[in-house]
């Protein structure tokens, strides 16, 4: 990894079209979504719809991940996920969300989140996060995962494995009656074992008919995250761990977030619904 060159913006491909018969989220074509004013606890009917959206998002991400290899562009991964979602009647939630131009986020190496797919070519030894959200039936399903490109050094591989483990531990900690800061406490305590940074300014979020409902799920032990977890709540957990600082810079595109020290970072995410005894993952393929 010592010879890693830093990422630079590539060229964007033309806007991808979505068939006219696919329902769009209300924010498409607007500068921002309408603020969500509904409950965080969802009806069984909404949860069932979210299972469908989550499954399509998970399968679209899985399909795109099959194409990850040295020499492949991040734009090609975007194309694969876009076509999968459209072929299954879903709208790619990121496309047109606050002006985001693509159908998934592709975050390579030092990019924490919200990388824009473009002409960037993956290289042997890279790591890449794919973040895919599908909108169908009036609801969203959101997931992401970090993948290895070819032969990856041990330090990066362990970061990826441990970031996924931090998500798994956080999901197990979700119980009705606990405050939502239990999630960040579990993630942060695990990450500290390895000296990893835990990104603070980008969080998990409530999700339902709204892409981001306003509920915030920190990945560090925040004393302000006192919302009590209740059955029927739907939200994401998506820890971002770094090999160095949790501080960041943002590119001029207004989206791409990179670690301030340019060290590598990994992320994993699932959409969950709280049950009477724990949490069910809605984004399983």
Buried (B, 14 or more C-beta within 10 A) or exposed (E): BEEBEEBEBBEBBEEBEBEEEBBEBEBBEEEEBEEBEEBBBBEEEBBBBBBBBBBBBBBBBBBBBEBBEEEBBBBBBBBBBBBBBBEBBBBBBBBBBBEBBBBBBBBBBBBBBBBBBBEBBBBEBBBBBBBBBBBBBBBBBBBBBBBBBEEBBEEBBBBBEBBBBBBBBBBEBBBBEBBBBBBBBBBBBBBEEEEBBBBBEBBBBBBBBBBBBEBBBBBBBBEEBEBEBEBBBBBBBBBBBBBBBBEBEEBEBEBBBBBBBBBBBBBBBBBBBBBEEBBBBBBEE
